[in-house]
Amino acid sequence: MFARHGYVFLFVFRRGEGLSADQGRFIGDLLRRAEEAGGREARTRLQLKLVTTDHLEDALAALSYAKRLPYVDPKRIAVAGHSFGGQLTLLEAERDYVPRAAVAFSPAAGSWEGNPELRERLLAAVAKAKAPILFLQTENDYSLAANKALSEQMARLSKPHVRKVYPAFGQSSSDGHNFLYADIERWEEDVFAFLDENVKRWRPATS
């Protein structure tokens, strides 16, 4: 679908998962073990640590790789992610050398209320964002609080952003959270209108 819209698409598996299964422990297993050993607080501490260190470094490494590909314009790159990946997307968007646009599907929808340190870090990230951000989720996601707070933070600071909340999808919060995989037609037009405006039609400033 991304290629059909004229974009090179790099999909990265996180360490411990899919094609990267041999590159480390799966985050779900790590978080579960942390909670079993030290309770919910231990889980939230580890989640924040991973999203701001190992997994962010992996995401930035993938971005650097994409920028070096001979058929990629390094000045016209966007990042996108879902859930935990949506959090990584926001952390990438605050870097001044990346990207032209960011698309965050349901970032922190399942962990916003229970992790004040994560809330503070993501609010700081969007406050420093160098790229326009598109926030997407459905009404029956786990929570609407993160997208609302993050988009309001950008609005207060006059940062370019768009927030979309679609009607409920499926029968559960899990269905709503994972709508991007099962209901592509719902978001395709909005995402590519945003990307086309901020990436494809972007022109560097002239002196």
NUTORSE-323473 format. One record per atom (N, C-alpha, C, O): y, x, z. Coordinates in steps of 0.001 Angstrom, whole numbers, padded with zeros to 6 digits, always signed. Layout:
# residues N
YXZ/...
This chain:
# residues 207
-001202+000824+000000/+000000+000000+000000/+001259+000863+000000/+002191+000579-000752/+001309+001895+000814/+002474+002762+000830/+002645+003472-000512/+003762+003584-001016/+001558+003942-001083/+001635+004587-002395/+002137+003609-003449/+002914+003984-004327/+001698+002367-003367/+002140+001349-004317/+003653+001136-004235/+004295+000798-005230/+004204+001334-003060/+005648+001197-002884/+006396+002501-003169/+007612+002571-002984/+005678+003528-003616/+006325+004769-004012/+006449+005822-002933/+007295+006711-003029/+005606+005735-001892/+005667+006689-000788/+004374+007491-000682/+003282+006956-000874/+004510+008775-000377/+003368+009565+000059/+003031+009109+001480/+003928+008907+002298/+001746+008950+001770/+001342+008414+003083/+000382+009380+003752/-000701+009648+003231/+000774+009904+004902/-000086+010789+005699/-000471+010055+006976/+000385+009747+007806/-001751+009779+007126/-002273+009099+008317/-003023+010119+009157/-003994+010719+008695/-002578+010313+010380/-003152+011346+011245/-003982+010699+012349/-003520+009785+013034/-005201+011179+012512/-006031+010742+013636/-005676+011575+014864/-005583+012800+014787/-005481+010904+015989/-005192+011658+017199/-006435+012423+017645/-007559+012062+017296/-006219+013469+018409/-007327+014294+018902/-008336+013421+019648/-007962+012534+020414/-009616+013688+019409/-010683+012943+020068/-011041+011635+019398/-011836+010870+019945/-010473+011345+018209/-010671+010044+017580/-010838+010214+016071/-010180+011056+015459/-011726+009406+015471/-011882+009406+014020/-012203+010781+013474/-013111+011451+013966/-011458+011211+012452/-011702+012512+011831/-011295+013678+012726/-011605+014831+012425/-010606+013383+013819/-010234+014422+014791/-011075+014340+016060/-010658+014815+017116/-012245+013743+015958/-013091+013552+017144/-013474+014870+017809/-013719+014906+019015/-013527+015952+017034/-013933+017240+017594/-012736+018083+018032/-012894+019264+018338/-011550+017492+018064/-010344+018259+018380/-009840+018057+019812/-008745+018501+020155/-010625+017400+020626/-010216+017185+022013/-010765+015885+022535/-011497+015188+021833/-010423+015553+023750/-010901+014319+024374/-010070+013125+023921/-008855+013233+023750/-010718+012007+023731/-010046+010764+023351/-009154+010298+024489/-009560+010314+025651/-007933+009880+024154/-006959+009525+025177/-007437+008361+026047/-007172+008333+027249/-008132+007412+025448/-008624+006286+026238/-009566+006729+027345/-009513+006211+028460/-010432+007691+027030/-011349+008222+028042/-010586+008975+029127/-010902+008855+030310/-009583+009748+028725/-008803+010508+029692/-008064+009583+030654/-008037+009818+031862/-007470+008539+030108/-006717+007611+030954/-007638+006841+031897/-007292+006601+033053/-008805+006459+031401/-009759+005730+032243/-010252+006610+033392/-010353+006146+034528/-010555+007866+033105/-011016+008768+034152/-009923+009034+035187/-010195+009124+036384/-008680+009157+034707/-007571+009377+035634/-007412+008188+036573/-007163+008366+037766/-007555+006975+036039/-007425+005781+036873/-008571+005667+037859/-008368+005282+039011/-009769+005997+037416/-010915+005954+038326/-010758+006952+039468/-011178+006682+040593/-010158+008101+039182/-010024+009146+040198/-008809+008942+041106/-008862+009231+042302/-007707+008437+040521/-006478+008377+041307/-005714+007079+041251/-004592+006996+041750/-006308+006060+040646/-005638+004765+040598/-004662+004644+039443/-004528+005536+038604/-003981+003497+039435/-003071+003181+038327/-001945+004188+038195/-001521+004512+037086/-001461+004682+039323/-000364+005647+039284/-000783+006923+038567/-000005+007489+037799/-002007+007380+038811/-002506+008577+038132/-002602+008346+036633/-002315+009244+035842/-003005+007149+036243/-003109+006818+034812/-001731+006871+034147/-001580+007454+033073/-000731+006264+034782/+000592+006230+034176/+001215+007623+034102/+001912+007943+033139/+000962+008453+035122/+001469+009829+035073/+000865+010587+033908/+001568+011305+033196/-000445+010430+033713/-001110+011142+032633/-000637+010626+031274/-000433+011415+030352/-000463+009319+031142/+000007+008774+029875/+001355+009376+029486/+001555+009778+028339/+002272+009437+030442/+003583+010021+030168/+003455+011487+029783/+004125+011955+028862/+002590+012211+030492/+002403+013627+030178/+001880+013805+028752/+002377+014655+028013/+000890+013017+028363/+000289+013174+027037/+001259+012800+025921/+001319+013469+024890/+002019+011726+026135/+002913+011265+025072/+004096+012211+024876/+004727+012208+023819/+004394+013019+025890/+005528+013936+025777/+005100+015394+025563/+005953+016269+025412/+003794+015662+025550/+003335+017047+025349/+002302+017105+024225/+002672+017172+023053/+001029+017079+024563/-000030+017324+023578/+000065+016426+022351/+000032+016915+021222/+000181+015130+022560/+000148+014217+021425/+001454+014252+020635/+001438+014072+019417/+002567+014476+021296/+003825+014647+020578/+003796+015924+019747/+004259+015936+018606/+003252+017000+020316/+003152+018242+019565/+002274+018071+018333/+002575+018620+017273/+001184+017309+018468/+000328+017036+017310/+001100+016260+016243/+001017+016576+015056/+001849+015246+016669/+002609+014436+015721/+003666+015269+015007/+003867+015124+013801/+004335+016133+015744/+005351+016989+015131/+004729+018009+014191/+005325+018366+013175/+003523+018482+014530/+002817+019402+013632/+002466+018707+012320/+002594+019295+011246/+002022+017451+012413/+001720+016685+011198/+002969+016484+010360/+002917+016559+009133/+004079+016231+011012/+005337+016052+010304/+005737+017339+009582/+006178+017300+008433/+005583+018466+010251/+005894+019757+009622/+005003+020010+008416/+005456+020530+007396/+003730+019638+008540/+002798+019787+007413/+003255+018939+006228/+003286+019415+005093/+003609+017679+006496/+004032+016788+005409/+005267+017330+004696/+005376+017234+003474/+006188+017895+005457/+007427+018396+004864/+007197+019598+003957/+008022+019894+003093/+006073+020293+004152/+005783+021471+003328/+005005+021137+002059/+004842+021998+001194/+004529+019920+001934/+003784+019546+000729/+004712+019602-000473/+005837+019107-000405/+004254+020204-001590/+005155+020413-002729/+005643+019137-003390/+006670+019148-004068/+004927+018041-003205/+005313+016785-003846/+006043+015848-002883/+006228+014670-003189/+006460+016364-001721/+007190+015567-000732/+008618+016081-000632/+008845+017286-000531/+009573+015169-000660/+010970+015522-000419/+011170+015596+001094/+011151+014559+001758/+011359+016779+001651/+011434+016917+003113/+012649+016226+003730/+012713+016050+004947/+013604+015838+002898/+014776+015140+003405/+014596+013625+003376/+015484+012884+003798/+013454+013167+002881/+013215+011724+002774/+011869+011378+003420/+010944+010919+002749/+011783+011600+004701/+010550+011338+005431/+010816+010294+006521/+011832+010342+007214/+009891+009364+006650/+009939+008390+007729/+008701+008562+008598/+007691+009108+008153/+008784+008101+009819/+007626+008094+010712/+007379+006658+011170/+008308+005861+011298/+006124+006353+011408/+005757+005015+011868/+004566+005134+012802/+003734+006029+012650/+004488+004227+013770/+003363+004257+014690/+003222+002936+015400/+004143+002121+015439/+002043+002744+015962/+001707+001493+016638/+001320+001765+018083/+000527+002667+018348/+001867+000999+019020/+001492+001064+020421/+001783+002454+020988/+002951+002835+021067/+000778+003218+021380/+001006+004593+021835/+001659+005398+020723/+002559+006200+020972/+001200+005182+019489/+001821+005843+018346/+003257+005407+018135/+004076+006175+017630/+003569+004166+018525/+004954+003721+018465/+005839+004479+019432/+007002+004749+019135/+005293+004824+020591/+006038+005650+021539/+006299+007035+020951/+007404+007566+021069/+005283+007617+020318/+005462+008911+019665/+006517+008829+018571/+007309+009754+018388/+006521+007718+017846/+007512+007518+016796/+008928+007592+017356/+009800+008220+016757/+009161+006960+018494/+010487+006988+019105/+010861+008394+019570/+012020+008796+019464/+009897+009131+020079/+010166+010498+020519/+010440+011421+019329/+011215+012371+019444/+009811+011143+018201/+010114+011911+016987/+011506+011563+016460/+012204+012428+015932/+011907+010307+016599/+013168+009852+016021/+014384+010490+016681/+015468+010503+016097/+014218+011020+017892/+015366+011635+018563/+015589+013078+018132/+016612+013671+018476/+014645+013655+017382/+014799+015040+016945/+015785+015100+015782/+015737+014255+014888/+016671+016082+015782/+017713+016110+014768/+017222+016646+013420/+017972+016621+012443/+015976+017130+013350/+015447+017592+012066/+014431+016618+011489/+013845+016910+010447/+014204+015503+012105/+013307+014452+011640/+013815+013123+012141/+014587+013109+013100/+013444+012041+011574/+013174+011789+010170/+014341+010989+009600/+015377+010891+010258/+014221+010416+008413/+015270+009559+007867/+015192+008153+008446/+016211+007465+008513/+014026+007716+008859/+013853+006372+009420/+012591+006355+010265/+011706+007195+010102/+012522+005377+011178/+011353+005241+012049/+010986+003773+012169/+011853+002904+012268/+009672+003510+012160/+009160+002146+012291/+008221+002124+013489/+007195+002804+013493/+008570+001343+014504/+007793+001306+015747/+007175-000072+015921/+007877-001046+016194/+005855-000149+015762/+005113-001381+015998/+004715-001447+017474/+003921-000630+017939/+005255-002399+018197/+004840-002684+019576/+004794-001458+020486/+003801-001268+021189/+005821-000629+020498/+005766+000547+021374/+005788+000156+022841/+006644-000619+023269/+004855+000686+023608/+004789+000478+025067/+004650-000982+025462/+005011-001346+026582/+004138-001833+024575/+004012-003254+024904/+003071-003487+026080/+003235-004457+026820/+002092-002610+026259/+001136-002785+027339/+001407-001941+028564/+000665-002019+029543/+002470-001124+028531/+002678-000203+029651/+004119-000143+030131/+004425+000639+031031/+004995-000922+029574/+006422-000842+029902/+006698-001173+031363/+007350-000402+032068/+006200-002328+031817/+006518-002773+033173/+005950-001862+034256/+006561-001694+035312/+004786-001275+033999/+004120-000514+035041/+004387+000970+035042/+003740+001707+035787/+005327+001437+034225/+005542+002874+034119/+007042+003170+034007/+007549+003369+032903/+007755+003201+035140/+009212+003398+035089/+009623+004730+034470/+010664+004808+033819/+008825+005779+034662/+009164+007073+034070/+009084+007012+032547/+009907+007601+031846/+008080+006289+032046/+007966+006122+030598/+009153+005319+030060/+009715+005656+029017/+009529+004261+030773/+010691+003470+030354/+011925+004359+030230/+012639+004309+029228/+012164+005161+031244/+013342+006032+031246/+013301+007014+030075/+014318+007273+029432/+012111+007557+029810/+012001+008551+028731/+012233+007918+027361/+012907+008506+026514/+011682+006728+027138/+011851+006093+025834/+013273+005579+025640/+013799+005636+024528/+013900+005083+026690/+015294+004669+026585/+016182+005866+026263/+017136+005743+025494/+015874+007020+026845/+016623+008235+026534/+016401+008654+025086/+017317+009144+024426/+015177+008458+024598/+014862+008838+023222/+015664+008019+022219/+016254+008575+021293/+015688+006699+022399/+016429+005888+021431/+017930+006095+021570/+018672+005926+020603/+018383+006461+022772/+019803+006753+022954/+020219+007974+022145/+021365+008078+021708/+019288+008891+021950/+019581+010111+021191/+019048+010047+019762/+019094+011046+019044/+018550+008905+019348/+017898+008795+018045/+018819+009251+016917/+019988+008870+016856/+018270+010066+016036/+019002+010528+014867/+018722+009658+013649/+019373+009806+012615/+017747+008745+013770/+017321+007936+012637/+017415+006459+012968/+017266+006082+014131/+017658+005611+011977/+017555+004165+012195/+016124+003804+012585/+015171+004415+012103/+015979+002812+013459/+014648+002421+013939/+014435+000932+013696/+015318+000113+013951/+013249+000599+013200/+012814-000780+013040/+011769-001072+014097/+010730-000413+014144/+012035-002063+014955/+011103-002484+015997/+010410-003771+015541/+011068-004721+015119/+009080-003793+015630/+008307-004940+015160/+007255-005341+016186/+006599-004483+016777/+007095-006646+016396/+005979-007136+017177/+005891-008660+017010/+006725-009268+016338/+004883-009262+017624/+004710-010710+017559/+005020-011335+018916/+005063-010647+019936/+005231-012635+018910/+005566-013343+020147/+004457-013276+021189/+004726-013330+022389/+003203-013158+020733/+002090-013149+021690/+001546-011752+021942/+000387-011588+022323/+002386-010748+021729/+002034-009376+022119/+001916-009332+023645/+002263-010298+024324/+001428-008218+024180/+001263-008102+025629/+002571-008347+026372/+002593-008991+027420/+003661-007825+025813/+004968-008003+026429/+006040-007769+025363/+005861-006952+024460/+007149-008491+025478/+008285-008297+024585/+009360-007419+025231/+010379-007123+024608/+009131-007007+026475/+010178-006338+027249/+010599-005005+026652/+011791-004700+026614/+009647-004206+026186/+009988-002876+025685/+010869-002959+024448/+011929-002334+024398/+010441-003724+023449/+011238-003837+022232/+012624-004391+022525/+013607-003945+021935/+012711-005360+023432/+014009-005935+023781/+014910-004898+024427/+016068-004755+024036/+014395-004176+025409/+015204-003182+026112/+015603-002030+025197/+016739-001559+025246/+014676-001578+024369/+014957-000447+023489/+015980-000815+022420/+016887-000035+022130/+015835-001994+021841/+016806-002414+020821/+018176-002680+021453/+019203-002387+020841/+018199-003227+022659/+019475-003445+023341/+020157-002115+023675/+021382-002008+023614/+019368-001119+024022/+019930+000207+024277/+020609+000743+023020/+021710+001288+023095/+019966+000593+021877/+020558+001073+020636/+021791+000263+020272/+022768+000818+019770/+021759-001044+020519/+022920-001884+020223/+024123-001465+021059/+025241-001398+020548/+023900-001182+022339/+025000-000767+023218/+025666+000501+022714/+026873+000687+022869/+024869+001369+022112/+025376+002659+021643/+025711+002651+020157/+025989+003699+019574/+025687+001476+019547/+026000+001316+018114/+025108+002177+017239/+025555+002740+016240/+023836+002274+017626/+022851+003008+016837/+022206+002044+015833/+021894+000907+016189/+022002+002480+014585/+021424+001575+013591/+019968+001236+013908/+019141+002121+014125/+019676-000058+013928/+018319-000495+014247/+018138-001929+013771/+019109-002630+013488/+016878-002355+013688/+016527-003729+013368/+015390-004130+014292/+014475-003341+014529/+015439-005350+014817/+014351-005852+015666/+013798-007127+015070/+014542-008068+014792/+012472-007158+014871/+011793-008322+014326/+010719-008776+015311/+009878-007982+015733/+010754-010047+015672/+009692-010643+016471/+009107-011792+015665/+009770-012802+015429/+007859-011627+015248/+007204-012617+014399/+006529-013695+015246/+006275-013488+016432/+006241-014838+014637/+005470-015859+015352/+004117-015313+015806/+003633-014306+015288/+003528-015985+016766/+002247-015527+017324/+001202-015375+016231/+001174-016125+015255/+000342-014381+016428/-000763-014137+015496/-002070-014153+016264/-002171-013540+017327/-003068-014844+015743/-004374-014871+016385/-004389-015730+017629/-003527-016585+017830/-005394-015482+018464/-005625-016323+019638/-005368-015627+020970/-005484-016252+022024/-005022-014349+020937/-004899-013599+022186/-003765-012590+022088/-003213-012355+021014/-003428-011999+023230/-002431-010936+023240/-002914-009720+022464/-002121-009036+021816/-004205-009453+022530/-004768-008352+021759/-004592-008588+020268/-004238-007671+019527/-004837-009818+019826/-004622-010152+018411/-003160-009919+018029/-002855-009303+017008/-002277-010422+018868/-000862-010263+018578/-000438-008809+018552/+000368-008407+017712/-000973-008023+019460/-000620-006610+019535/-001075-005861+018288/-000397-004940+017833/-002208-006249+017742/-002795-005528+016609/-002560-006227+015275/-003319-006022+014328/-001531-007037+015193/-001295-007815+013977/-001075-006949+012747/-001375-007375+011632/-000560-005751+012928/-000230-004935+011758/-001465-004596+010929/-001349-004367+009725/-002643-004560+011546/-003860-004258+010795/-004428-005484+010090/-005013-005369+009013/-004257-006647+010692/-004924-007856+010200/-004004-008782+009416/-004477-009721+008776/-002700-008535+009456/-001757-009448+008802/-000650-008640+008129/+000529-008797+008448/-001038-007787+007207/-000103-006881+006548/+000999-007639+005817/+002153-007212+005804/+000637-008761+005211/+001632-009516+004454/+002794-009971+005339/+003895-010211+004845/+002554-010086+006622/+003597-010552+007531/+004736-009549+007624/+005901-009939+007695/+004411-008260+007626/+005444-007251+007838/+005778-006403+006624/+006763-005665+006649/+004999-006486+005576/+005178-005580+004430/+006603-005634+003867/+007238-004594+003687/+007096-006821+003595/+008422-006938+002977/+009510-006356+003881/+010390-005636+003408/+009454-006659+005151/+010476-006160+006082/+010436-004642+006201/+011480-003990+006184/+009244-004079+006321/+009119-002632+006491/+009618-001899+005256/+010354-000920+005383/+009243-002341+004085/+009632-001585+002895/+011080-001831+002499/+011687-000972+001859/+011649-002967+002854/+013088-003141+002669/+013848-002141+003546/+014837-001548+003113/+013374-001961+004780/+013989-001011+005708/+013817+000423+005216/+014772+001198+005217/+012606+000776+004797/+012360+002132+004313/+013121+002421+003029/+013687+003502+002868/+013136+001466+002124/+013849+001687+000861/+015332+001937+001120/+015934+002817+000506/+015914+001165+002025/+017337+001323+002311/+017640+002662+002955/+018633+003303+002609/+016806+003093+003882/+017120+004285+004671/+016463+005569+004182/+016857+006662+004587/+015474+005444+003323/+014771+006634+002830/+014914+006771+001320/+015442+007769+000830/+014453+005789+000598/+014419+005900-000867/+015814+005940-001466/+016078+006724-002377/+016721+005088-000953/+018073+005027-001529/+019079+005893-000772/+020269+005876-001084/+018613+006637+000207/+019518+007528+000959/+020049+008636+000058/+019317+009188-000764/+021308+008948+000218/+021938+010052-000509/+022652+010940+000498/+023306+010436+001411/+022536+012272+000343/+023237+013163+001273/+024747+013030+001129/+025267+012743+000051/+025428+013246+002232/+026884+013175+002208/+027446+014287+001348/+026916+015399+001340/+028500+014000+000634/+029143+015017-000206/+030400+015514+000472/+031111+014758+001134/+030662+016786+000297/+031842+017395+000952/+033072+017193+000103/+034160+017630+000479/
